[in-house]
Amino acid sequence: MSENKGGQASLKSYVKIARPDHWIKNFFIMPGVVLAVILINKPTDIRTFIIKLLIGFFATCFIASANYVINEWLDAEFDKFHPVKKNRPVVTDNLKLSLVMVEYAVCIIIGIGLSIFENAPFIWTEVVLLIMGVLYNVKPIRTKDIVYLDVISESVNNMLRLLLGWFIVCEDVWPPSSIMIGYWMAGAFLMAVKRYAEYRMINDPSVAGLYRKSFAKYSEATLLASSFFYGLSATFLIGIFLLKYRIEYLVAMPVMFLLFCYYLYIAHKPDSAAQKPEKLFKEKNLMLLVAILIVLFAVLTFVDIPVIKVWETNFFLPTGSKL
C-alpha cells in the first residue's frame, strides 16, 4: 500500500494507530487467571503473582498493538468508506510505511520481551496471537475478507487471551476444552454483533461492501442469525463446563443469558457501543449485569446449595436400588 496523502503526521498519530485506548480489551485474560487459581493453583506469594499478572497483561497489550498497527495500515483503503473510521490517522495523515513498520517491530519486541518473564506456553500463545493478526490482515490469506471466517478467525483471539491468563498461573496443564471453545464462541458472538451494528449503521449494502469485503456477502439477517448461533454455542459449552465443575453455578446462568440478550439489544441503538467494545464501560446497565454475574460466581464458588446437588443423582436406577 502506498503512503497516504493528507495532513502532516505527528507522533500522536503513530501512537494512535497502536490503539492504547483498546488495551482495556486485554482484561479478557482475567477469566483465565481466575479459573486457573480456582481449579489448579492458588498463588502463595501474592506480590510475585501480581507482578507476573501485570507483566502478562502489558505483554499482551503490546502484541495486540502490533496487530492493530498493521490492521490500521492495511485497512486504510477500506476505512475511507466508513463514516467514522475515515478519520483514522492512516487515512487522513501522511504516515510513512517505514515508521509504521518500525512501530510494528517495536511493539513485537516489547511484547515478546515481557513474555520471556513468564513461561514457554505463555510465549508461544503470544506468538500465535501475533500470527493470527497476520492471517487476519495480510494478503493473500486475509481472513478478514472471508464471510464467517472473518468472525471465527478474529474471535479466536478471545480464546488466546483466556489461555494467556491461565498460563500466567499454571504452565503445565491446559484449561478444559469446553470453557476454551465456549470462550471462543462468546468472542464470536461479540464480533458478529459488532458487525451487525456496523452494517445497520452504514445502512447501504454497496457502501458496506466497499468498507468490509465480507459485508458484500452478509445481510442483516445472516449477521443476526450467525450471532444467535455463536451465542447459543457459547452458552451451551460454558454451561457444560459449569455443570461439570460446580453445579451451583447454574444459578448464575439466567444472568448470563440476560447479558447476551442485552448486548444484542445494545446493537440496535444509534451509534451503538457494540461497534466500539472499548467504550462498553459507558453502558451502565451492561456493566451492572457484568457486576452481578461476577458477584454471583464469587458467592457460588464458596456457597453450597444442597437442593441443587439432587440433580447430580441418577434417577433412573433399577427398582430396589438405593440412592
Solvent accessible surface area in square Angstrom, and as a share of the most:
residue,aa,sasa,rsa
1,M,86,0.38
2,S,92,0.59
3,E,72,0.32
4,N,27,0.14
5,K,172,0.73
6,G,54,0.52
7,G,42,0.40
8,Q,148,0.66
9,A,16,0.12
10,S,59,0.38
11,L,142,0.71
12,K,155,0.65
13,S,10,0.07
14,Y,27,0.10
15,V,75,0.43
16,K,116,0.49
17,I,0,0.00
18,A,12,0.09
19,R,25,0.09
20,P,57,0.36
21,D,86,0.45
22,H,22,0.10
23,W,54,0.19
24,I,77,0.39
25,K,37,0.16
26,N,0,0.00
27,F,114,0.48
28,F,74,0.31
29,I,1,0.00
30,M,65,0.29
31,P,50,0.32
32,G,0,0.00
33,V,4,0.02
34,V,72,0.41
35,L,28,0.14
36,A,0,0.00
37,V,34,0.20
38,I,66,0.33
39,L,59,0.29
40,I,81,0.41
41,N,66,0.34
42,K,140,0.59
43,P,37,0.23
44,T,138,0.81
45,D,77,0.40
46,I,101,0.51
47,R,182,0.66
48,T,63,0.37
49,F,34,0.14
50,I,84,0.42
51,I,76,0.38
52,K,53,0.22
53,L,31,0.16
54,L,93,0.46
55,I,38,0.19
56,G,0,0.00
57,F,26,0.11
58,F,83,0.34
59,A,0,0.00
60,T,0,0.00
61,C,0,0.00
62,F,48,0.20
63,I,0,0.00
64,A,4,0.03
65,S,1,0.01
66,A,0,0.00
67,N,16,0.08
68,Y,27,0.10
69,V,0,0.00
70,I,10,0.05
71,N,15,0.08
72,E,7,0.03
73,W,5,0.02
74,L,48,0.24
75,D,4,0.02
76,A,5,0.04
77,E,81,0.36
78,F,23,0.10
79,D,3,0.02
80,K,109,0.46
81,F,76,0.32
82,H,6,0.03
83,P,59,0.37
84,V,72,0.41
85,K,31,0.13
86,K,93,0.39
87,N,99,0.51
88,R,43,0.16
89,P,8,0.05
90,V,1,0.00
91,V,32,0.18
92,T,54,0.31
93,D,27,0.14
94,N,40,0.20
95,L,0,0.00
96,K,89,0.38
97,L,68,0.34
98,S,73,0.47
99,L,86,0.43
100,V,0,0.00
101,M,77,0.34
102,V,86,0.49
103,E,28,0.13
104,Y,37,0.14
105,A,43,0.33
106,V,70,0.40
107,C,10,0.06
108,I,37,0.19
109,I,120,0.61
110,I,64,0.33
111,G,0,0.00
112,I,41,0.21
113,G,29,0.28
114,L,47,0.23
115,S,0,0.00
116,I,117,0.59
117,F,140,0.58
118,E,20,0.09
119,N,20,0.10
120,A,58,0.45
121,P,34,0.22
122,F,0,0.00
123,I,41,0.21
124,W,169,0.59
125,T,9,0.05
126,E,0,0.00
127,V,38,0.22
128,V,61,0.35
129,L,1,0.01
130,L,25,0.13
131,I,85,0.43
132,M,33,0.15
133,G,4,0.03
134,V,57,0.33
135,L,57,0.29
136,Y,18,0.07
137,N,4,0.02
138,V,54,0.31
139,K,121,0.51
140,P,136,0.85
141,I,93,0.47
142,R,10,0.04
143,T,10,0.06
144,K,19,0.08
145,D,33,0.17
146,I,76,0.39
147,V,36,0.21
148,Y,94,0.36
149,L,74,0.37
150,D,0,0.00
151,V,2,0.01
152,I,48,0.25
153,S,9,0.06
154,E,39,0.18
155,S,3,0.02
156,V,17,0.10
157,N,26,0.13
158,N,14,0.07
159,M,25,0.11
160,L,10,0.05
161,R,25,0.09
162,L,1,0.00
163,L,8,0.04
164,L,0,0.00
165,G,0,0.00
166,W,2,0.01
167,F,1,0.01
168,I,2,0.01
169,V,19,0.11
170,C,8,0.05
171,E,97,0.44
172,D,119,0.62
173,V,64,0.37
174,W,158,0.55
175,P,6,0.03
176,P,25,0.16
177,S,76,0.49
178,S,16,0.10
179,I,13,0.06
180,M,27,0.12
181,I,75,0.38
182,G,0,0.00
183,Y,23,0.09
184,W,60,0.21
185,M,19,0.09
186,A,15,0.12
187,G,3,0.03
188,A,0,0.00
189,F,9,0.04
190,L,41,0.20
191,M,30,0.13
192,A,0,0.00
193,V,0,0.00
194,K,28,0.12
195,R,2,0.01
196,Y,8,0.03
197,A,2,0.02
198,E,1,0.01
199,Y,21,0.08
200,R,86,0.31
201,M,61,0.27
202,I,22,0.11
203,N,121,0.62
204,D,55,0.29
205,P,89,0.56
206,S,78,0.50
207,V,49,0.28
208,A,1,0.00
209,G,15,0.14
210,L,92,0.46
211,Y,10,0.04
212,R,12,0.04
213,K,94,0.40
214,S,1,0.01
215,F,1,0.01
216,A,75,0.58
217,K,157,0.67
218,Y,10,0.04
219,S,41,0.27
220,E,67,0.30
221,A,71,0.55
222,T,49,0.29
223,L,0,0.00
224,L,67,0.33
225,A,64,0.50
226,S,13,0.09
227,S,0,0.00
228,F,130,0.54
229,F,125,0.52
230,Y,9,0.03
231,G,8,0.07
232,L,99,0.49
233,S,22,0.14
234,A,0,0.00
235,T,16,0.10
236,F,135,0.56
237,L,34,0.17
238,I,16,0.08
239,G,10,0.09
240,I,67,0.34
241,F,5,0.02
242,L,8,0.04
243,L,89,0.44
244,K,147,0.62
245,Y,89,0.34
246,R,50,0.18
247,I,6,0.03
248,E,0,0.00
249,Y,19,0.07
250,L,46,0.23
251,V,64,0.37
252,A,0,0.00
253,M,13,0.06
254,P,84,0.53
255,V,27,0.15
256,M,13,0.06
257,F,94,0.39
258,L,97,0.48
259,L,31,0.15
260,F,31,0.13
261,C,83,0.50
262,Y,38,0.14
263,Y,9,0.03
264,L,43,0.22
265,Y,124,0.47
266,I,0,0.00
267,A,3,0.02
268,H,80,0.36
269,K,71,0.30
270,P,130,0.82
271,D,95,0.49
272,S,2,0.01
273,A,16,0.12
274,A,0,0.00
275,Q,15,0.07
276,K,62,0.26
277,P,25,0.16
278,E,16,0.07
279,K,77,0.33
280,L,24,0.12
281,F,107,0.45
282,K,134,0.57
283,E,27,0.12
284,K,169,0.72
285,N,87,0.45
286,L,7,0.03
287,M,66,0.30
288,L,104,0.52
289,L,20,0.10
290,V,47,0.27
291,A,47,0.37
292,I,69,0.35
293,L,19,0.10
294,I,110,0.56
295,V,91,0.52
296,L,43,0.21
297,F,48,0.20
298,A,50,0.39
299,V,72,0.42
300,L,8,0.04
301,T,24,0.14
302,F,166,0.69
303,V,73,0.42
304,D,85,0.44
305,I,44,0.22
306,P,105,0.66
307,V,108,0.62
308,I,14,0.07
309,K,74,0.31
310,V,70,0.40
311,W,165,0.58
312,E,106,0.48
313,T,54,0.31
314,N,88,0.45
315,F,120,0.50
316,F,188,0.78
317,L,70,0.35
318,P,98,0.62
319,T,149,0.86
320,G,74,0.71
321,S,59,0.38
322,K,185,0.79
323,L,155,0.77
